[in-house]
């Protein structure tokens, strides 16, 4: 009898999972990786990541997580409606950074594919001589 209840419970949970995925938000980025090339220490790197809500309900970007305070993402303040696109703006401050840089940003939302990871990398050279 316990196996029967377990199978019924598992089947129910599995069907709920698939039903939720059929009608949900999904975030789809045009590009998730950027290479900013070569910059000098002290430069500010500005990047943008374009995404679209390919789901059928409003997409809410609730938070983001970065590796250090040198990276800042502009907050998304309003829900992104189904079919709409949005561009996330990111700023990377290269002060006290040198050599190869490889950073990630985790976008936290109500999408089925959350968190989504964005990445950028490049090389920070010594400061320009004045």
Backbone atoms as SQL, in Angstrom:
CREATE TABLE atoms (id INTEGER PRIMARY KEY, chain TEXT, resi INTEGER, resn TEXT, atom TEXT, x REAL, y REAL, z REAL);
INSERT INTO atoms VALUES
  (1, 'A', 1, 'UNK', 'N', 0.814, -1.192, 0.000),
  (2, 'A', 1, 'UNK', 'CA', 0.000, 0.000, 0.000),
  (3, 'A', 1, 'UNK', 'C', 0.864, 1.266, 0.000),
  (4, 'A', 2, 'UNK', 'N', 1.984, 1.241, 0.726),
  (5, 'A', 2, 'UNK', 'CA', 2.859, 2.412, 0.779),
  (6, 'A', 2, 'UNK', 'C', 3.459, 2.725, -0.581),
  (7, 'A', 3, 'UNK', 'N', 3.818, 1.719, -1.351),
  (8, 'A', 3, 'UNK', 'CA', 4.374, 1.948, -2.684),
  (9, 'A', 3, 'UNK', 'C', 3.335, 2.598, -3.595),
  (10, 'A', 4, 'UNK', 'N', 2.103, 2.189, -3.461),
  (11, 'A', 4, 'UNK', 'CA', 1.023, 2.755, -4.272),
  (12, 'A', 4, 'UNK', 'C', 0.866, 4.247, -3.964),
  (13, 'A', 5, 'UNK', 'N', 0.850, 4.602, -2.676),
  (14, 'A', 5, 'UNK', 'CA', 0.731, 6.011, -2.283),
  (15, 'A', 5, 'UNK', 'C', 1.934, 6.818, -2.761),
  (16, 'A', 6, 'UNK', 'N', 3.089, 6.217, -2.673),
  (17, 'A', 6, 'UNK', 'CA', 4.301, 6.892, -3.123),
  (18, 'A', 6, 'UNK', 'C', 4.249, 7.158, -4.620),
  (19, 'A', 7, 'UNK', 'N', 3.796, 6.184, -5.395),
  (20, 'A', 7, 'UNK', 'CA', 3.680, 6.359, -6.849),
  (21, 'A', 7, 'UNK', 'C', 2.662, 7.443, -7.196),
  (22, 'A', 8, 'UNK', 'N', 1.534, 7.441, -6.506),
  (23, 'A', 8, 'UNK', 'CA', 0.503, 8.457, -6.756),
  (24, 'A', 8, 'UNK', 'C', 1.045, 9.845, -6.420),
  (25, 'A', 9, 'UNK', 'N', 1.703, 9.978, -5.293),
  (26, 'A', 9, 'UNK', 'CA', 2.271, 11.261, -4.883),
  (27, 'A', 9, 'UNK', 'C', 3.323, 11.728, -5.874),
  (28, 'A', 10, 'UNK', 'N', 4.203, 10.837, -6.271),
  (29, 'A', 10, 'UNK', 'CA', 5.244, 11.180, -7.241),
  (30, 'A', 10, 'UNK', 'C', 4.624, 11.600, -8.571),
  (31, 'A', 11, 'UNK', 'N', 3.630, 10.874, -9.043),
  (32, 'A', 11, 'UNK', 'CA', 2.951, 11.206, -10.310),
  (33, 'A', 11, 'UNK', 'C', 2.294, 12.574, -10.225),
  (34, 'A', 12, 'UNK', 'N', 1.671, 12.857, -9.098),
  (35, 'A', 12, 'UNK', 'CA', 1.021, 14.144, -8.908),
  (36, 'A', 12, 'UNK', 'C', 2.051, 15.277, -8.936),
  (37, 'A', 13, 'UNK', 'N', 3.141, 15.124, -8.201),
  (38, 'A', 13, 'UNK', 'CA', 4.180, 16.152, -8.173),
  (39, 'A', 13, 'UNK', 'C', 4.820, 16.354, -9.541),
  (40, 'A', 14, 'UNK', 'N', 5.034, 15.280, -10.245),
  (41, 'A', 14, 'UNK', 'CA', 5.610, 15.366, -11.588),
  (42, 'A', 14, 'UNK', 'C', 4.673, 16.091, -12.547),
  (43, 'A', 15, 'UNK', 'N', 3.389, 15.808, -12.473),
  (44, 'A', 15, 'UNK', 'CA', 2.432, 16.489, -13.355),
  (45, 'A', 15, 'UNK', 'C', 2.333, 17.967, -13.013),
  (46, 'A', 16, 'UNK', 'N', 2.416, 18.318, -11.711),
  (47, 'A', 16, 'UNK', 'CA', 2.415, 19.731, -11.311),
  (48, 'A', 16, 'UNK', 'C', 3.639, 20.450, -11.862),
  (49, 'A', 17, 'UNK', 'N', 4.771, 19.785, -11.795),
  (50, 'A', 17, 'UNK', 'CA', 6.010, 20.361, -12.309),
  (51, 'A', 17, 'UNK', 'C', 5.882, 20.671, -13.801),
  (52, 'A', 18, 'UNK', 'N', 5.385, 19.720, -14.585),
  (53, 'A', 18, 'UNK', 'CA', 5.232, 19.935, -16.023),
  (54, 'A', 18, 'UNK', 'C', 4.166, 20.970, -16.338),
  (55, 'A', 19, 'UNK', 'N', 3.107, 21.016, -15.560),
  (56, 'A', 19, 'UNK', 'CA', 2.069, 22.019, -15.783),
  (57, 'A', 19, 'UNK', 'C', 2.613, 23.419, -15.531),
  (58, 'A', 20, 'UNK', 'N', 3.439, 23.557, -14.498),
  (59, 'A', 20, 'UNK', 'CA', 4.041, 24.866, -14.209),
  (60, 'A', 20, 'UNK', 'C', 4.970, 25.305, -15.323),
  (61, 'A', 21, 'UNK', 'N', 5.664, 24.378, -15.926),
  (62, 'A', 21, 'UNK', 'CA', 6.594, 24.731, -17.003),
  (63, 'A', 21, 'UNK', 'C', 5.856, 25.113, -18.278),
  (64, 'A', 22, 'UNK', 'N', 4.663, 24.606, -18.491),
  (65, 'A', 22, 'UNK', 'CA', 3.914, 24.940, -19.698),
  (66, 'A', 22, 'UNK', 'C', 3.457, 26.391, -19.702),
  (67, 'A', 23, 'UNK', 'N', 3.179, 26.923, -18.526),
  (68, 'A', 23, 'UNK', 'CA', 2.687, 28.295, -18.407),
  (69, 'A', 23, 'UNK', 'C', 3.561, 29.041, -17.422),
  (70, 'A', 24, 'UNK', 'N', 4.683, 29.534, -17.905),
  (71, 'A', 24, 'UNK', 'CA', 5.610, 30.198, -17.001),
  (72, 'A', 24, 'UNK', 'C', 6.422, 31.248, -17.751),
  (73, 'A', 25, 'UNK', 'N', 7.228, 31.946, -16.990),
  (74, 'A', 25, 'UNK', 'CA', 8.129, 32.942, -17.543),
  (75, 'A', 25, 'UNK', 'C', 9.429, 32.246, -17.919),
  (76, 'A', 26, 'UNK', 'N', 10.026, 32.761, -18.966),
  (77, 'A', 26, 'UNK', 'CA', 11.345, 32.264, -19.342),
  (78, 'A', 26, 'UNK', 'C', 12.146, 33.434, -19.883),
  (79, 'A', 27, 'UNK', 'N', 13.366, 33.565, -19.387),
  (80, 'A', 27, 'UNK', 'CA', 14.248, 34.647, -19.809),
  (81, 'A', 27, 'UNK', 'C', 15.222, 34.072, -20.835),
  (82, 'A', 28, 'UNK', 'N', 15.341, 34.772, -21.971),
  (83, 'A', 28, 'UNK', 'CA', 16.245, 34.313, -23.024),
  (84, 'A', 28, 'UNK', 'C', 17.148, 35.477, -23.422),
  (85, 'A', 29, 'UNK', 'N', 18.439, 35.299, -23.161),
  (86, 'A', 29, 'UNK', 'CA', 19.414, 36.336, -23.482),
  (87, 'A', 29, 'UNK', 'C', 19.920, 36.173, -24.904),
  (88, 'A', 30, 'UNK', 'N', 20.133, 37.312, -25.577),
  (89, 'A', 30, 'UNK', 'CA', 20.725, 37.293, -26.914),
  (90, 'A', 30, 'UNK', 'C', 22.150, 36.757, -26.821),
  (91, 'A', 31, 'UNK', 'N', 22.921, 37.259, -25.855),
  (92, 'A', 31, 'UNK', 'CA', 24.288, 36.807, -25.569),
  (93, 'A', 31, 'UNK', 'C', 24.457, 36.780, -24.065),
  (94, 'A', 32, 'UNK', 'N', 25.084, 35.740, -23.544),
  (95, 'A', 32, 'UNK', 'CA', 25.345, 35.680, -22.106),
  (96, 'A', 32, 'UNK', 'C', 26.816, 35.919, -21.780),
  (97, 'A', 33, 'UNK', 'N', 27.641, 36.056, -22.809),
  (98, 'A', 33, 'UNK', 'CA', 29.075, 36.263, -22.597),
  (99, 'A', 33, 'UNK', 'C', 29.551, 37.469, -23.399),
  (100, 'A', 34, 'UNK', 'N', 30.426, 38.249, -22.780),
  (101, 'A', 34, 'UNK', 'CA', 31.058, 39.383, -23.453),
  (102, 'A', 34, 'UNK', 'C', 32.557, 39.351, -23.179),
  (103, 'A', 35, 'UNK', 'N', 33.323, 39.767, -24.172),
  (104, 'A', 35, 'UNK', 'CA', 34.761, 39.943, -24.009),
  (105, 'A', 35, 'UNK', 'C', 35.033, 41.420, -24.251),
  (106, 'A', 36, 'UNK', 'N', 35.462, 42.139, -23.209),
  (107, 'A', 36, 'UNK', 'CA', 35.683, 43.580, -23.374),
  (108, 'A', 36, 'UNK', 'C', 37.072, 43.905, -23.900),
  (109, 'A', 37, 'UNK', 'N', 37.883, 42.887, -24.171),
  (110, 'A', 37, 'UNK', 'CA', 39.191, 43.107, -24.784),
  (111, 'A', 37, 'UNK', 'C', 40.212, 43.621, -23.784),
  (112, 'A', 38, 'UNK', 'N', 40.996, 44.649, -24.204),
  (113, 'A', 38, 'UNK', 'CA', 42.067, 45.211, -23.385),
  (114, 'A', 38, 'UNK', 'C', 41.685, 46.620, -22.947),
  (115, 'A', 39, 'UNK', 'N', 41.815, 46.884, -21.655),
  (116, 'A', 39, 'UNK', 'CA', 41.599, 48.218, -21.105),
  (117, 'A', 39, 'UNK', 'C', 42.728, 48.488, -20.118),
  (118, 'A', 40, 'UNK', 'N', 42.831, 49.746, -19.694),
  (119, 'A', 40, 'UNK', 'CA', 43.851, 50.115, -18.716),
  (120, 'A', 40, 'UNK', 'C', 43.238, 50.207, -17.320),
  (121, 'A', 41, 'UNK', 'N', 44.064, 49.896, -16.322),
  (122, 'A', 41, 'UNK', 'CA', 43.601, 49.998, -14.943),
  (123, 'A', 41, 'UNK', 'C', 43.061, 51.400, -14.700),
  (124, 'A', 42, 'UNK', 'N', 41.920, 51.474, -14.067),
  (125, 'A', 42, 'UNK', 'CA', 41.269, 52.756, -13.807),
  (126, 'A', 42, 'UNK', 'C', 40.149, 53.055, -14.780),
  (127, 'A', 43, 'UNK', 'N', 40.119, 52.361, -15.925),
  (128, 'A', 43, 'UNK', 'CA', 39.034, 52.546, -16.892),
  (129, 'A', 43, 'UNK', 'C', 37.744, 51.935, -16.345),
  (130, 'A', 44, 'UNK', 'N', 36.628, 52.454, -16.808),
  (131, 'A', 44, 'UNK', 'CA', 35.327, 51.879, -16.473),
  (132, 'A', 44, 'UNK', 'C', 34.791, 51.193, -17.717),
  (133, 'A', 45, 'UNK', 'N', 34.456, 49.923, -17.578),
  (134, 'A', 45, 'UNK', 'CA', 33.929, 49.136, -18.693),
  (135, 'A', 45, 'UNK', 'C', 32.412, 49.096, -18.576),
  (136, 'A', 46, 'UNK', 'N', 31.729, 49.443, -19.668),
  (137, 'A', 46, 'UNK', 'CA', 30.260, 49.400, -19.685),
  (138, 'A', 46, 'UNK', 'C', 29.826, 48.307, -20.656),
  (139, 'A', 47, 'UNK', 'N', 28.977, 47.429, -20.159),
  (140, 'A', 47, 'UNK', 'CA', 28.491, 46.298, -20.949),
  (141, 'A', 47, 'UNK', 'C', 26.971, 46.282, -20.917),
  (142, 'A', 48, 'UNK', 'N', 26.377, 45.648, -21.909),
  (143, 'A', 48, 'UNK', 'CA', 24.922, 45.485, -21.895),
  (144, 'A', 48, 'UNK', 'C', 24.560, 44.086, -22.379),
  (145, 'A', 49, 'UNK', 'N', 23.521, 43.557, -21.768),
  (146, 'A', 49, 'UNK', 'CA', 23.017, 42.222, -22.092),
  (147, 'A', 49, 'UNK', 'C', 21.531, 42.353, -22.400),
  (148, 'A', 50, 'UNK', 'N', 21.158, 41.991, -23.607),
  (149, 'A', 50, 'UNK', 'CA', 19.755, 42.093, -24.013),
  (150, 'A', 50, 'UNK', 'C', 19.059, 40.752, -23.808),
  (151, 'A', 51, 'UNK', 'N', 17.854, 40.813, -23.243),
  (152, 'A', 51, 'UNK', 'CA', 17.072, 39.600, -23.065),
  (153, 'A', 51, 'UNK', 'C', 15.623, 39.841, -23.454),
  (154, 'A', 52, 'UNK', 'N', 14.909, 38.742, -23.576),
  (155, 'A', 52, 'UNK', 'CA', 13.496, 38.787, -23.932),
  (156, 'A', 52, 'UNK', 'C', 12.728, 37.832, -23.026),
  (157, 'A', 53, 'UNK', 'N', 11.533, 38.229, -22.634),
  (158, 'A', 53, 'UNK', 'CA', 10.645, 37.334, -21.894),
  (159, 'A', 53, 'UNK', 'C', 9.916, 36.487, -22.934),
  (160, 'A', 54, 'UNK', 'N', 10.344, 35.249, -23.085),
  (161, 'A', 54, 'UNK', 'CA', 9.719, 34.355, -24.073),
  (162, 'A', 54, 'UNK', 'C', 8.625, 33.502, -23.443),
  (163, 'A', 55, 'UNK', 'N', 8.283, 33.793, -22.182),
  (164, 'A', 55, 'UNK', 'CA', 7.208, 33.083, -21.513),
  (165, 'A', 55, 'UNK', 'C', 5.873, 33.750, -21.780),
  (166, 'A', 56, 'UNK', 'N', 4.854, 33.288, -21.067),
  (167, 'A', 56, 'UNK', 'CA', 3.513, 33.837, -21.274),
  (168, 'A', 56, 'UNK', 'C', 2.989, 34.602, -20.060),
  (169, 'A', 57, 'UNK', 'N', 3.879, 34.921, -19.112),
  (170, 'A', 57, 'UNK', 'CA', 3.518, 35.702, -17.934),
  (171, 'A', 57, 'UNK', 'C', 4.601, 36.744, -17.696),
  (172, 'A', 58, 'UNK', 'N', 4.286, 37.817, -16.937),
  (173, 'A', 58, 'UNK', 'CA', 5.305, 38.840, -16.661),
  (174, 'A', 58, 'UNK', 'C', 6.536, 38.259, -15.969),
  (175, 'A', 59, 'UNK', 'N', 7.685, 38.733, -16.400),
  (176, 'A', 59, 'UNK', 'CA', 8.969, 38.311, -15.856),
  (177, 'A', 59, 'UNK', 'C', 9.443, 39.373, -14.874),
  (178, 'A', 60, 'UNK', 'N', 9.796, 38.941, -13.667),
  (179, 'A', 60, 'UNK', 'CA', 10.260, 39.871, -12.640),
  (180, 'A', 60, 'UNK', 'C', 11.696, 39.520, -12.273),
  (181, 'A', 61, 'UNK', 'N', 12.604, 40.459, -12.547),
  (182, 'A', 61, 'UNK', 'CA', 13.998, 40.294, -12.137),
  (183, 'A', 61, 'UNK', 'C', 14.078, 40.855, -10.726),
  (184, 'A', 62, 'UNK', 'N', 14.212, 39.967, -9.748),
  (185, 'A', 62, 'UNK', 'CA', 14.132, 40.381, -8.349),
  (186, 'A', 62, 'UNK', 'C', 15.475, 40.766, -7.744),
  (187, 'A', 63, 'UNK', 'N', 16.568, 40.203, -8.264),
  (188, 'A', 63, 'UNK', 'CA', 17.869, 40.481, -7.672),
  (189, 'A', 63, 'UNK', 'C', 18.978, 40.037, -8.622),
  (190, 'A', 64, 'UNK', 'N', 20.190, 40.344, -8.237),
  (191, 'A', 64, 'UNK', 'CA', 21.358, 39.863, -8.966),
  (192, 'A', 64, 'UNK', 'C', 22.484, 39.652, -7.975),
  (193, 'A', 65, 'UNK', 'N', 23.412, 38.800, -8.348),
  (194, 'A', 65, 'UNK', 'CA', 24.535, 38.478, -7.482),
  (195, 'A', 65, 'UNK', 'C', 25.820, 38.619, -8.285),
  (196, 'A', 66, 'UNK', 'N', 26.761, 39.426, -7.764),
  (197, 'A', 66, 'UNK', 'CA', 28.045, 39.632, -8.434),
  (198, 'A', 66, 'UNK', 'C', 29.169, 39.148, -7.530),
  (199, 'A', 67, 'UNK', 'N', 30.341, 38.930, -8.125),
  (200, 'A', 67, 'UNK', 'CA', 31.481, 38.403, -7.383),
  (201, 'A', 67, 'UNK', 'C', 32.125, 39.436, -6.465),
  (202, 'A', 68, 'UNK', 'N', 32.128, 40.695, -6.872),
  (203, 'A', 68, 'UNK', 'CA', 32.769, 41.724, -6.051),
  (204, 'A', 68, 'UNK', 'C', 32.090, 43.065, -6.283),
  (205, 'A', 69, 'UNK', 'N', 32.449, 44.029, -5.435),
  (206, 'A', 69, 'UNK', 'CA', 31.862, 45.363, -5.541),
  (207, 'A', 69, 'UNK', 'C', 32.312, 46.142, -6.762),
  (208, 'A', 70, 'UNK', 'N', 33.248, 45.593, -7.528),
  (209, 'A', 70, 'UNK', 'CA', 33.735, 46.265, -8.730),
  (210, 'A', 70, 'UNK', 'C', 32.724, 46.167, -9.877),
  (211, 'A', 71, 'UNK', 'N', 31.731, 45.313, -9.727),
  (212, 'A', 71, 'UNK', 'CA', 30.715, 45.112, -10.765),
  (213, 'A', 71, 'UNK', 'C', 29.364, 45.556, -10.235),
  (214, 'A', 72, 'UNK', 'N', 28.690, 46.416, -11.001),
  (215, 'A', 72, 'UNK', 'CA', 27.379, 46.912, -10.607),
  (216, 'A', 72, 'UNK', 'C', 26.423, 46.738, -11.786),
  (217, 'A', 73, 'UNK', 'N', 25.235, 46.235, -11.480),
  (218, 'A', 73, 'UNK', 'CA', 24.208, 46.083, -12.502),
  (219, 'A', 73, 'UNK', 'C', 23.077, 47.064, -12.204),
  (220, 'A', 74, 'UNK', 'N', 22.586, 47.701, -13.250),
  (221, 'A', 74, 'UNK', 'CA', 21.440, 48.586, -13.113),
  (222, 'A', 74, 'UNK', 'C', 20.213, 47.728, -12.803),
  (223, 'A', 75, 'UNK', 'N', 19.499, 48.074, -11.758),
  (224, 'A', 75, 'UNK', 'CA', 18.336, 47.270, -11.349),
  (225, 'A', 75, 'UNK', 'C', 17.205, 47.364, -12.360),
  (226, 'A', 76, 'UNK', 'N', 16.509, 46.252, -12.523),
  (227, 'A', 76, 'UNK', 'CA', 15.311, 46.194, -13.364),
  (228, 'A', 76, 'UNK', 'C', 14.146, 46.490, -12.428),
  (229, 'A', 77, 'UNK', 'N', 13.447, 47.601, -12.662),
  (230, 'A', 77, 'UNK', 'CA', 12.439, 48.053, -11.706),
  (231, 'A', 77, 'UNK', 'C', 11.011, 47.629, -12.042),
  (232, 'A', 78, 'UNK', 'N', 10.733, 47.291, -13.275),
  (233, 'A', 78, 'UNK', 'CA', 9.366, 46.944, -13.669),
  (234, 'A', 78, 'UNK', 'C', 9.326, 45.540, -14.272),
  (235, 'A', 79, 'UNK', 'N', 8.192, 44.864, -14.154),
  (236, 'A', 79, 'UNK', 'CA', 8.062, 43.545, -14.793),
  (237, 'A', 79, 'UNK', 'C', 8.199, 43.654, -16.313),
  (238, 'A', 80, 'UNK', 'N', 8.790, 42.640, -16.907),
  (239, 'A', 80, 'UNK', 'CA', 8.933, 42.577, -18.361),
  (240, 'A', 80, 'UNK', 'C', 7.790, 41.701, -18.867),
  (241, 'A', 81, 'UNK', 'N', 6.948, 42.281, -19.680),
  (242, 'A', 81, 'UNK', 'CA', 5.754, 41.577, -20.161),
  (243, 'A', 81, 'UNK', 'C', 6.129, 40.509, -21.198),
  (244, 'A', 82, 'UNK', 'N', 5.270, 39.504, -21.397),
  (245, 'A', 82, 'UNK', 'CA', 5.549, 38.460, -22.398),
  (246, 'A', 82, 'UNK', 'C', 5.831, 39.073, -23.771),
  (247, 'A', 83, 'UNK', 'N', 6.906, 38.616, -24.395),
  (248, 'A', 83, 'UNK', 'CA', 7.286, 39.108, -25.720),
  (249, 'A', 83, 'UNK', 'C', 8.129, 40.364, -25.703),
  (250, 'A', 84, 'UNK', 'N', 8.236, 41.039, -24.556),
  (251, 'A', 84, 'UNK', 'CA', 9.020, 42.266, -24.470),
  (252, 'A', 84, 'UNK', 'C', 10.504, 41.967, -24.270),
  (253, 'A', 85, 'UNK', 'N', 11.333, 42.906, -24.725),
  (254, 'A', 85, 'UNK', 'CA', 12.779, 42.824, -24.553),
  (255, 'A', 85, 'UNK', 'C', 13.230, 43.890, -23.575),
  (256, 'A', 86, 'UNK', 'N', 14.398, 43.681, -23.005),
  (257, 'A', 86, 'UNK', 'CA', 14.974, 44.630, -22.058),
  (258, 'A', 86, 'UNK', 'C', 16.486, 44.499, -22.145),
  (259, 'A', 87, 'UNK', 'N', 17.186, 45.583, -21.855),
  (260, 'A', 87, 'UNK', 'CA', 18.643, 45.561, -21.855),
  (261, 'A', 87, 'UNK', 'C', 19.155, 45.860, -20.462),
  (262, 'A', 88, 'UNK', 'N', 19.926, 44.923, -19.920),
  (263, 'A', 88, 'UNK', 'CA', 20.558, 45.089, -18.620),
  (264, 'A', 88, 'UNK', 'C', 21.895, 45.782, -18.835),
  (265, 'A', 89, 'UNK', 'N', 22.160, 46.832, -18.048),
  (266, 'A', 89, 'UNK', 'CA', 23.418, 47.570, -18.155),
  (267, 'A', 89, 'UNK', 'C', 24.302, 47.232, -16.957),
  (268, 'A', 90, 'UNK', 'N', 25.554, 46.911, -17.268),
  (269, 'A', 90, 'UNK', 'CA', 26.527, 46.502, -16.253),
  (270, 'A', 90, 'UNK', 'C', 27.753, 47.407, -16.347),
  (271, 'A', 91, 'UNK', 'N', 28.284, 47.796, -15.196),
  (272, 'A', 91, 'UNK', 'CA', 29.501, 48.606, -15.134),
  (273, 'A', 91, 'UNK', 'C', 30.553, 47.846, -14.332),
  (274, 'A', 92, 'UNK', 'N', 31.761, 47.775, -14.897),
  (275, 'A', 92, 'UNK', 'CA', 32.887, 47.108, -14.246),
  (276, 'A', 92, 'UNK', 'C', 33.977, 48.139, -14.016),
  (277, 'A', 93, 'UNK', 'N', 34.322, 48.382, -12.755),
  (278, 'A', 93, 'UNK', 'CA', 35.345, 49.349, -12.372),
  (279, 'A', 93, 'UNK', 'C', 36.689, 48.623, -12.247),
  (280, 'A', 94, 'UNK', 'N', 37.667, 49.027, -13.033),
  (281, 'A', 94, 'UNK', 'CA', 38.954, 48.319, -13.078),
  (282, 'A', 94, 'UNK', 'C', 39.997, 48.862, -12.101),
  (283, 'A', 95, 'UNK', 'N', 39.617, 49.797, -11.226),
  (284, 'A', 95, 'UNK', 'CA', 40.578, 50.288, -10.226),
  (285, 'A', 95, 'UNK', 'C', 41.096, 49.122, -9.397),
  (286, 'A', 96, 'UNK', 'N', 42.401, 49.084, -9.218),
  (287, 'A', 96, 'UNK', 'CA', 43.094, 48.043, -8.455),
  (288, 'A', 96, 'UNK', 'C', 42.868, 46.641, -9.033),
  (289, 'A', 97, 'UNK', 'N', 42.622, 46.579, -10.323),
  (290, 'A', 97, 'UNK', 'CA', 42.509, 45.294, -11.026),
  (291, 'A', 97, 'UNK', 'C', 43.637, 45.246, -12.044),
  (292, 'A', 98, 'UNK', 'N', 44.180, 44.070, -12.250),
  (293, 'A', 98, 'UNK', 'CA', 45.273, 43.928, -13.200),
  (294, 'A', 98, 'UNK', 'C', 45.266, 42.521, -13.760),
  (295, 'A', 99, 'UNK', 'N', 45.638, 42.400, -15.035),
  (296, 'A', 99, 'UNK', 'CA', 45.749, 41.124, -15.740),
  (297, 'A', 99, 'UNK', 'C', 44.370, 40.628, -16.184),
  (298, 'A', 100, 'UNK', 'N', 44.273, 39.351, -16.377),
  (299, 'A', 100, 'UNK', 'CA', 43.028, 38.753, -16.887),
  (300, 'A', 100, 'UNK', 'C', 41.915, 38.860, -15.846),
  (301, 'A', 101, 'UNK', 'N', 40.752, 39.250, -16.322),
  (302, 'A', 101, 'UNK', 'CA', 39.573, 39.365, -15.460),
  (303, 'A', 101, 'UNK', 'C', 38.466, 38.501, -16.057),
  (304, 'A', 102, 'UNK', 'N', 37.801, 37.755, -15.207),
  (305, 'A', 102, 'UNK', 'CA', 36.710, 36.877, -15.635),
  (306, 'A', 102, 'UNK', 'C', 35.651, 36.953, -14.542),
  (307, 'A', 103, 'UNK', 'N', 34.528, 37.576, -14.830),
  (308, 'A', 103, 'UNK', 'CA', 33.495, 37.831, -13.830),
  (309, 'A', 103, 'UNK', 'C', 32.160, 37.219, -14.250),
  (310, 'A', 104, 'UNK', 'N', 31.365, 36.879, -13.246),
  (311, 'A', 104, 'UNK', 'CA', 30.025, 36.363, -13.508),
  (312, 'A', 104, 'UNK', 'C', 29.000, 37.181, -12.723),
  (313, 'A', 105, 'UNK', 'N', 27.805, 37.218, -13.289),
  (314, 'A', 105, 'UNK', 'CA', 26.661, 37.862, -12.657),
  (315, 'A', 105, 'UNK', 'C', 25.523, 36.851, -12.719),
  (316, 'A', 106, 'UNK', 'N', 24.883, 36.603, -11.600),
  (317, 'A', 106, 'UNK', 'CA', 23.723, 35.716, -11.584),
  (318, 'A', 106, 'UNK', 'C', 22.471, 36.573, -11.521),
  (319, 'A', 107, 'UNK', 'N', 21.604, 36.385, -12.507),
  (320, 'A', 107, 'UNK', 'CA', 20.346, 37.108, -12.575),
  (321, 'A', 107, 'UNK', 'C', 19.278, 36.240, -11.921),
  (322, 'A', 108, 'UNK', 'N', 18.642, 36.764, -10.895),
  (323, 'A', 108, 'UNK', 'CA', 17.627, 36.022, -10.156),
  (324, 'A', 108, 'UNK', 'C', 16.262, 36.589, -10.515),
  (325, 'A', 109, 'UNK', 'N', 15.398, 35.700, -10.997),
  (326, 'A', 109, 'UNK', 'CA', 14.077, 36.128, -11.453),
  (327, 'A', 109, 'UNK', 'C', 13.054, 35.037, -11.173),
  (328, 'A', 110, 'UNK', 'N', 11.830, 35.277, -11.606),
  (329, 'A', 110, 'UNK', 'CA', 10.786, 34.267, -11.459),
  (330, 'A', 110, 'UNK', 'C', 10.700, 33.362, -12.691),
  (331, 'A', 111, 'UNK', 'N', 11.735, 33.358, -13.505),
  (332, 'A', 111, 'UNK', 'CA', 11.779, 32.519, -14.705),
  (333, 'A', 111, 'UNK', 'C', 12.089, 31.068, -14.336),
  (334, 'A', 112, 'UNK', 'N', 11.657, 30.161, -15.195),
  (335, 'A', 112, 'UNK', 'CA', 11.923, 28.742, -14.936),
  (336, 'A', 112, 'UNK', 'C', 13.410, 28.426, -15.063),
  (337, 'A', 113, 'UNK', 'N', 14.147, 29.258, -15.788),
  (338, 'A', 113, 'UNK', 'CA', 15.583, 29.039, -15.949),
  (339, 'A', 113, 'UNK', 'C', 16.412, 29.986, -15.073),
  (340, 'A', 114, 'UNK', 'N', 15.882, 30.330, -13.913),
  (341, 'A', 114, 'UNK', 'CA', 16.595, 31.188, -12.968),
  (342, 'A', 114, 'UNK', 'C', 17.322, 30.325, -11.937),
  (343, 'A', 115, 'UNK', 'N', 18.497, 30.740, -11.495),
  (344, 'A', 115, 'UNK', 'CA', 19.235, 31.930, -11.901),
  (345, 'A', 115, 'UNK', 'C', 19.921, 31.724, -13.250),
  (346, 'A', 116, 'UNK', 'N', 20.041, 32.814, -13.984),
  (347, 'A', 116, 'UNK', 'CA', 20.740, 32.801, -15.264),
  (348, 'A', 116, 'UNK', 'C', 22.092, 33.461, -15.056),
  (349, 'A', 117, 'UNK', 'N', 23.131, 32.859, -15.598),
  (350, 'A', 117, 'UNK', 'CA', 24.477, 33.369, -15.392),
  (351, 'A', 117, 'UNK', 'C', 24.965, 34.138, -16.609),
  (352, 'A', 118, 'UNK', 'N', 25.416, 35.365, -16.360),
  (353, 'A', 118, 'UNK', 'CA', 26.059, 36.193, -17.376),
  (354, 'A', 118, 'UNK', 'C', 27.542, 36.228, -17.050),
  (355, 'A', 119, 'UNK', 'N', 28.352, 36.392, -18.091),
  (356, 'A', 119, 'UNK', 'CA', 29.799, 36.367, -17.885),
  (357, 'A', 119, 'UNK', 'C', 30.460, 37.412, -18.773),
  (358, 'A', 120, 'UNK', 'N', 31.523, 38.017, -18.248),
  (359, 'A', 120, 'UNK', 'CA', 32.349, 38.899, -19.078),
  (360, 'A', 120, 'UNK', 'C', 33.801, 38.719, -18.677),
  (361, 'A', 121, 'UNK', 'N', 34.663, 38.945, -19.656),
  (362, 'A', 121, 'UNK', 'CA', 36.089, 38.822, -19.377),
  (363, 'A', 121, 'UNK', 'C', 36.877, 39.747, -20.280),
  (364, 'A', 122, 'UNK', 'N', 38.117, 39.937, -19.910),
  (365, 'A', 122, 'UNK', 'CA', 39.022, 40.786, -20.673),
  (366, 'A', 122, 'UNK', 'C', 40.323, 40.907, -19.911),
  (367, 'A', 123, 'UNK', 'N', 41.175, 41.810, -20.382),
  (368, 'A', 123, 'UNK', 'CA', 42.499, 42.002, -19.781),
  (369, 'A', 123, 'UNK', 'C', 42.630, 43.469, -19.369),
  (370, 'A', 124, 'UNK', 'N', 43.062, 43.658, -18.119),
  (371, 'A', 124, 'UNK', 'CA', 43.314, 45.004, -17.596),
  (372, 'A', 124, 'UNK', 'C', 44.832, 45.213, -17.599),
  (373, 'A', 125, 'UNK', 'N', 45.258, 46.209, -18.365),
  (374, 'A', 125, 'UNK', 'CA', 46.680, 46.547, -18.480),
  (375, 'A', 125, 'UNK', 'C', 47.074, 47.564, -17.429),
  (376, 'A', 126, 'UNK', 'N', 48.373, 47.778, -17.273),
  (377, 'A', 126, 'UNK', 'CA', 48.860, 48.787, -16.344),
  (378, 'A', 126, 'UNK', 'C', 48.269, 50.145, -16.742),
  (379, 'A', 127, 'UNK', 'N', 48.170, 51.060, -15.769),
  (380, 'A', 127, 'UNK', 'CA', 47.593, 52.385, -16.081),
  (381, 'A', 127, 'UNK', 'C', 48.417, 53.114, -17.144),
  (382, 'A', 128, 'UNK', 'N', 47.723, 53.968, -17.894),
  (383, 'A', 128, 'UNK', 'CA', 48.423, 54.781, -18.895),
  (384, 'A', 128, 'UNK', 'C', 49.365, 55.743, -18.191),
  (385, 'A', 129, 'UNK', 'N', 50.539, 55.935, -18.785),
  (386, 'A', 129, 'UNK', 'CA', 51.501, 56.897, -18.232),
  (387, 'A', 129, 'UNK', 'C', 51.042, 58.292, -18.608),
  (388, 'A', 130, 'UNK', 'N', 51.178, 59.201, -17.655),
  (389, 'A', 130, 'UNK', 'CA', 50.716, 60.589, -17.887),
  (390, 'A', 130, 'UNK', 'C', 51.837, 61.446, -18.376);
